[in-house]
Amino acid sequence: MKISKEKIESYIPQRAPFIMIDNLIQASGRSFKSDFLILADNIFVENGVLREFALIENIAQSSSAGLAILKMSAEKKTIDGFIGGISKLKLYDLPKVNDTIYTIVNLIAQLENMFLLKGENYLKGKKLLECEIKLVGVLKWEHRDYCT
């Protein structure tokens, strides 16, 4: 399944200028793939280079979008979440303005609404960053006022 840049805000809680994912290219089973074009006006660009915390945020947003797609298709609910922890982080390189990075996230384990995922960012086949991320999901139900 693919979610375009124009619709990505429906699947992640972040809003501009903090959106670090363009398209969700794939969300199937236990794997999510996304892309992201780095523009010069990105708030995490310094001296023409995208900072490492933006790569981590890209992994988190790719995870959130992928999990939201899976939850919505299974249960017709949306999912928000927050980062519960980051571990096993390895930084190899940083991308530059006008580079398009590709991110692969794999679900390692799930316990109720807690998810352990491994994410990796790539540029032209070269790994930029890898880490494990713990996300805690919060299901959001459509709001209805039952008190009237």
N, C-alpha and C positions, 0 to 999 in steps of 0.2 A: 504494500500500500504506500502511496506517496502523498505527502501533504506539502503543498506549495508554500512558498514564502508569504503569499498573500493571506493564507489561512492559518499559519503556524501559531498565531496569538490565541487561537481558540483551544490550543492543546497544551500550552505552557502558562504558568502564572506571571512570567516576566513581561514587561512592556518596554518600549523604546525609552531610553537608548541602551537598555540592558539585554537585548535579544542577541544571542550568540549562536543562532542556528538559522539557516535559510530554509532548507527543505529536508523533510524526513523522507528519505529515499526508500527505506524498507522498515517494516515492523512486522516481523513474523516469528512466532514461537518465542524463542529466547534471544533473539538478535535484532538490533536496531542499527540502521545506517543513516547518516545525515551528511549534508555538506554546508559549507559556510564560506562566503566570499568576504575577505577582509578589506574593508574600505578605509580610506584615510581619515574619515571623521569618526571612526570607532573610538569610544571613550577609553578603551584599554590599549590603544596604540601609542607607543612612545618611540620617538626617533625612527619611525617607519616600521616598527616591529610590534607584533601583537604579544602582549605580556602573558606569562604562563597561567595566571589565574583566570584569564579569559578562556584558555584551553580547557581548564577544569570545569568552568561554567558551561562551556560547550558540551562537554560530556554529560553534565547534570541535566541540561536542557534536552539533549538528545534522548537521555533516559526517560525523562518526564514525558516527553512527547510520545515515545514508543509505548510506555506503560499506559498512558492515557488512551491511546488507540486500542490496545488490547482490552482494557477495562471497559471502554465504551462499547466495543463490539460485543463483549460478553455480557455486560450487565446494564448497558444504557445509562451509565453514570460517568461523570468526569472525575478526574483525579488530580489533586494538587499534592505537593509534597515539599519536604525540606531536606537539606543535606544533614545526615546524622554523623557523618565522618568520612574522611579521606585517608587512604593508606596505600602503601606500596607504590608511592609516586616516584616515577623516574622521568626526568626531563632530558631530552636528547638534543632538541633544537627548537627554534621559534620561527614562525612564519612571518612574512613581510606583507605590507600593503599590496593588494591586488592578487595575493595568493588565494587559492581555494583549497581549504582543508576538507578532508573526509574523515568522518568519525565512525568507528565501529564500537558498539556496546553489546556486551553479552551478559545476560542474567545468570549469575552463579547460583544464587539461592534466594528463597523467599520464605518468610515466616509471617503469615497474616499480612499486615500492611507494611512490613519492613522488607527491603530489597537490597541484596548485595550484588553489585554489578562491576564488571571490568570494562573500562573504556580505554580506547586508543585513538589518538589523532594522527592522521597521515597527510603528507604533502608529497605528491608525485611518487607514491609508493614508499617513501621514507618515513619511519615512525618519528613523531615529534615528542609525544608525551604519552605515558600510560599510567593508570592508577586504578585502584579499587575505590568504589564510592558506595556509601550506605545511604539509601534514600528511605525516608519514612513517608508513606503516602497517606493522604487524608481524602476520603471520599466526600464528594460534594453532591448533595441531592438538590434537585430543582426546588427552589424556595416557594413555599406556599404558606399563606397566613391562615392557620387553623383557629386563631383566637377570635375571629369576628362572629 
